[in-house]
């Protein structure tokens, strides 16, 4: 039974989520402040964290950044702020997913399960495998990336995004293909996720001009390498 830590200062939301997620097969713990959430995350070692951004003592992003200094536990952000800037800030700050309020309990449970599956896949691996595309080399067993001879630190989701494109190098992968294979079913409409992650990956690769990780605004993304 997955252990879920919910950090939110709304007692009604905590109660609804506790009852709803428990009924859907999760073990739920709650915290009403950022400080309590950090303590519980360190001691209780949850499998996934649901984090509100508007906490009374600490900004949720500060909580997320502190957790990321010692844990790669999946973090799903809850927020009433649906602006793209806030989503980008959360994802760049270490969050794995972003859900805007109000939301459905089955949607929240599904997204938690997807985050857990991706985390388990990234941690466990399935066997020796490597991919190389031009200057990019991916070790799929240890989730390590090297670009132009330099090791690149990627989050689990960034690595999965890049690995999916590498498996189809030279071909344009549609947004739907990427979202469904990297994020999971039900994410086909979250186009902004791709923009955020493509930007983050390009910056880490030093490919800000998008010559290697190319985008087709009307279709999707591809990895392209011209050896000449």
Secondary structure in CASP SS format (residue, H / E / C, confidence):
PFRMAT SS
TARGET T0000
AUTHOR 0000-0000-0000
METHOD secondary structure of the structure
MODEL  1
X C 1.00
X C 1.00
X E 1.00
X E 1.00
X E 1.00
X E 1.00
X E 1.00
X C 1.00
X C 1.00
X C 1.00
X H 1.00
X H 1.00
X H 1.00
X H 1.00
X H 1.00
X H 1.00
X H 1.00
X H 1.00
X H 1.00
X H 1.00
X H 1.00
X H 1.00
X H 1.00
X C 1.00
X C 1.00
X C 1.00
X E 1.00
X E 1.00
X E 1.00
X E 1.00
X E 1.00
X C 1.00
X C 1.00
X H 1.00
X H 1.00
X H 1.00
X H 1.00
X H 1.00
X H 1.00
X H 1.00
X H 1.00
X H 1.00
X H 1.00
X H 1.00
X C 1.00
X C 1.00
X C 1.00
X E 1.00
X E 1.00
X E 1.00
X E 1.00
X E 1.00
X C 1.00
X E 1.00
X C 1.00
X C 1.00
X C 1.00
X C 1.00
X E 1.00
X H 1.00
X H 1.00
X H 1.00
X H 1.00
X H 1.00
X H 1.00
X H 1.00
X H 1.00
X H 1.00
X C 1.00
X C 1.00
X C 1.00
X C 1.00
X C 1.00
X E 1.00
X E 1.00
X E 1.00
X E 1.00
X E 1.00
X E 1.00
X C 1.00
X C 1.00
X C 1.00
X C 1.00
X H 1.00
X H 1.00
X H 1.00
X H 1.00
X H 1.00
X H 1.00
X H 1.00
X H 1.00
X H 1.00
X C 1.00
X C 1.00
X C 1.00
X C 1.00
X E 1.00
X E 1.00
X E 1.00
X E 1.00
X C 1.00
X C 1.00
X C 1.00
X C 1.00
X H 1.00
X H 1.00
X H 1.00
X H 1.00
X H 1.00
X H 1.00
X H 1.00
X H 1.00
X H 1.00
X H 1.00
X H 1.00
X H 1.00
X H 1.00
X H 1.00
X H 1.00
X H 1.00
X H 1.00
X H 1.00
X H 1.00
X H 1.00
X C 1.00
X C 1.00
X C 1.00
X C 1.00
X C 1.00
X E 1.00
X E 1.00
X E 1.00
X E 1.00
X C 1.00
X C 1.00
X E 1.00
X E 1.00
X E 1.00
X E 1.00
X C 1.00
X C 1.00
X C 1.00
X C 1.00
X E 1.00
X E 1.00
X E 1.00
X E 1.00
X C 1.00
X C 1.00
X E 1.00
X E 1.00
X E 1.00
X C 1.00
X C 1.00
X C 1.00
X H 1.00
X H 1.00
X H 1.00
X H 1.00
X H 1.00
X H 1.00
X H 1.00
X H 1.00
X H 1.00
X H 1.00
X H 1.00
X H 1.00
X C 1.00
X C 1.00
X C 1.00
X C 1.00
X C 1.00
X E 1.00
X E 1.00
X H 1.00
X H 1.00
X H 1.00
X H 1.00
X H 1.00
X H 1.00
X H 1.00
X H 1.00
X H 1.00
X C 1.00
X C 1.00
X C 1.00
X C 1.00
X C 1.00
X C 1.00
X C 1.00
X H 1.00
X H 1.00
X H 1.00
X H 1.00
X H 1.00
X H 1.00
X H 1.00
X H 1.00
X H 1.00
X H 1.00
X H 1.00
X H 1.00
X H 1.00
X H 1.00
X H 1.00
X C 1.00
X C 1.00
X C 1.00
X C 1.00
X C 1.00
X C 1.00
X C 1.00
X E 1.00
X E 1.00
X E 1.00
X E 1.00
X C 1.00
X C 1.00
X C 1.00
X E 1.00
X E 1.00
X E 1.00
X E 1.00
X C 1.00
X C 1.00
X C 1.00
X C 1.00
X C 1.00
END
